[in-house]
């Protein structure tokens, strides 16, 4: 290496380090100010506090599961099984609406 190149390197080295540090400065971020933890409350179900309606809902779910498991060919029950499932789902909806009504009208 020539003397001229060595001299240039000695003078340029601090500036190159500063330029590199400035370039990396955008990548390094200061952590944001710590926020207090947020407590997320689980939304309350309308069925909470109504044990009989919860029991009815479980019975309807068991009925639906049994109806869906009962298979006797594609149309072995003359579409009555499908209609019974639809009515059970409607009953489930009505139980839920009863719980909502009970909550709104104590």
N, C-alpha and C positions, 0 to 999 in steps of 0.2 A: 504494500500500500504506500502510496506517496504521502509526503508530508502535507500536501494540500488537502487530500482526502481525510487524513486524520484530524486536521484542524477543523474541517467542516463538520465532521462527526461530533467533535467535542462541543462545538457551538450549537449544533442542531438537536442534540440529544435532549436537553431540558424542554425545548419546544415540542418535540415529538411526544414526550411523556405527557405534557400538558394537553396536547391535542387528543391523545388517546384517552386520557382521563375525562376530558370534556365529552368525548364521544360515548364513553361508558356511563357518564353521569345520567343520561336519559334512561338507561336501562335499570339503574338502581333506584328503587322507589322507597320513600320513607313510609313506614306503615301508618295507616290512618289513625286518628285519635280513637282510643278504645271506647266503644259505645257500651252502654249497659245492656246486659242480656235481655232479650225480648222473650217474655213468657207467652207462648201460644196456647190458649185454652182450647181444649177439645170442644167442638160444638156439641151442645146438649141435644140428645135425641128426644123427640116428643114422647117416646115410649118410657123414658126414665121416670121412675116413680109410679108406674102402672104395671105391677107384676102380673095381673090377670091378662092384660093385653099382650104382654111379652109371652106368656104361656100360650095364648091363642095363636100368636104369630109363629111360634115354634111348631105347634100342631099343624098349622096350615103348611109350613115348609116341609114337614114330614109327609103330609098327604101328597104334596106336589112331587116329592122325590119318589114315593111309591107309585104314583100314577105314571111318571116318566119311565120308571123301571119296568112297568107292566107292558110287555110287548107280546102280542099274539098275531104275528104277521104284520103286514103293512096296515091293513084296515080290519084287524080281527075284532075290534069292538064297535064297528060301524060308526066311527068318528065320535063316539060318545066319550072315549078317553080324552081326546083333545078338547072337547067341550068342557069336561070336568076340570081339566087343567086350567082352562080359561076362567072358569067360575071360581076356582081356588085362588088364582092370581087377583081376581076382582075382590074376593073376600079379604085377601091380604091388604089390598089398597084401602078397603073400607075400615079395617082395623086401625091402620095408620091414621086415616082421617079422623077416626074416633079419638085417638090419642091427641091429635092436634086440637080438636074441639075441646077436649077435657082440659088441656093446658090453657086455652084462651078463655074458658068460662069456668073459673074455679068455684 
